[in-house]
Amino acid sequence: MTTTQKFAYDDLYSERSEAAPARTVAHAKYDFAVAYPAPETLPMYGMIDALKAKVDSDGEQVAREMAYYPHALGSPELREYTSEKLKADRDIDVDADGIVLTAGSGEANGLLIQAITNPGDVVLTEQFVYGGTLSQLGKFKADVVGSPVDEQGLIPGALEDTIKRLTADGRRPKWLYTIPESQNPMGSTLPEARRREILEICHRYSMPILEDDCYVDLRFEGEAQPAFRTLDDSGIVMYVASFSKLIAPGLRMGYFVAPPELMERALSFKLGSGPNQFAAYAITGFLKEGLQRHRDTFNPVLKQKSDAMQKGLSEHFGGSGATWSKPQGGCYAWLTMPEGADISAIRDEVFDGGVGYLAGTNFAPNGDGQNMARLCFAFETPEKNFDGIALLAQLFRKHGVM
Ligand SMILES: Cc1ncc(COP(=O)(O)O)c(C=O)c1O
C-alpha cells in the first residue's frame, strides 16, 4: 500500500527526545579540525589477514560465535588479550572478566557517566576537555566545572581549591573526569607526581576518577606516565581506553575497567548486546601478531606530522604573542592566541578560506577558550601541516586577530 499523506509524529515524541540531526562533517582544504589518527597507517590488510587466519584455524568456533549474539562483556578472546595488554603496557592487573568491551570508548564513558551521575551532580574535568565527553555529561544534566590546567595538565593545588570553593558554595563535586596521556585537546601529559597528588586529593574528598586513556599508544617522544589505575587499585579509578586511535575509529571498539558492582550498574544502561564480534577477531589477531610493529609504524609518522606543524607554528606564529603546546604523543596541538583575539568568532570564515580547526570554546565547560584552538596534526600530510599553518596565519591577519 502506498499513501501520499505523511504520518505525523508531532504529538507522539517522548518528553526526553530532542531533534539531533545526523551531522555531516565538512572538510576544509587543510583539515586540522578532525580527531582521526593518521589514515595512511590504517592496517587494513593486516586486519583482513588476521580475520582470514582466524577463520582458517578456528572455523567452527567462528561459525558458532557469529551465529549467536556476542557476550554481554564482548569477545572473551579480545578481553583476554586486553587483559594481557593492560598488564604489559600499563602494569594494570585485571582479568578478562573485569573488562567490558564497548562500541568505542565513547560508549564506555557514557555507561560509566550514567552509572554515577544524577542530574545536577557536579563533575570536574580539565579546564579544556574532549567535547564528546562534555556533550555526554550535558545529556545527563551534569553540572560540569573545569579545573585549572597548565602545560602539564591538571594542577593538583588548584584542583583542591576548586573542590573547596565549590563545596563552600553548596556544589560539592562528585567525581573527576580526566585524560592524563596526550590530552584532548591540549596534548599535555600529566606527570606521575601530579597523578599521585590528585589521587590523594580524590581519596580525601571521596571523589572517583574516570581516567580516559584513549591516546596512550600514540607516543613518539618521552615516556607514558603510570596510569592512575596503575597507581591505585582501590576501585577509586574507573579506567577507559579504546582501539579507535590505536587502529581505527571505524572499528567501534573500546573498553572499560571498573569494580564489579559499578560494572554491573554501568551495564544496566547498555542497549543491545555486546559489541561487534567480527571486529573483535580482526583486532585480536592483528594486535597479537603486530602491536609493537604497528606502533613502530605509526608513531614515527605522527612525529613527522607533529614536527611539520611545530615548524609551521614557529615560522608563522613566532613573535606574534601566540603560544602553542608541543605534544609528545596523541593527535593535537593547542594554540593560544593573545587575550582578546577571538578566533572562535571567525572559525567559519577561516574554514571557507581553507583551514579547519576547532575553537577552544568547544572544549570549555567554563565558557572560556575564545582565543584558543585545537589543531589536529595527525590527519594531513607533513607538507599540508606546514602549508596549512602558513595559510592559517595569513587568514588570522586578514581577519584582524593577529
Ligand atoms: C579523549 C577521548 N575519549 C574518547 C573518545 C571517543 O573515541 P572512541 O569512541 O572512538 O573510542 C575520543 C575521540 O576522539 C577522545 O578523544
The ligand as a Gaussian input file, in Angstrom:
#p B3LYP/6-31G(d) Opt

LIG

0 1
 C       39.594000      11.537000      24.974000
 C       38.666000      10.777000      24.104000
 N       37.882000       9.839000      24.651000
 C       37.035000       9.116000      23.911000
 C       36.926000       9.328000      22.560000
 C       35.927000       8.503000      21.800000
 O       36.550000       7.673000      20.911000
 P       36.001000       6.232000      20.518000
 O       34.564000       6.146000      20.934000
 O       36.176000       6.172000      19.043000
 O       36.858000       5.256000      21.252000
 C       37.721000      10.285000      21.922000
 C       37.615000      10.547000      20.487000
 O       38.119000      11.492000      19.940000
 C       38.620000      11.029000      22.732000
 O       39.417000      11.957000      22.213000

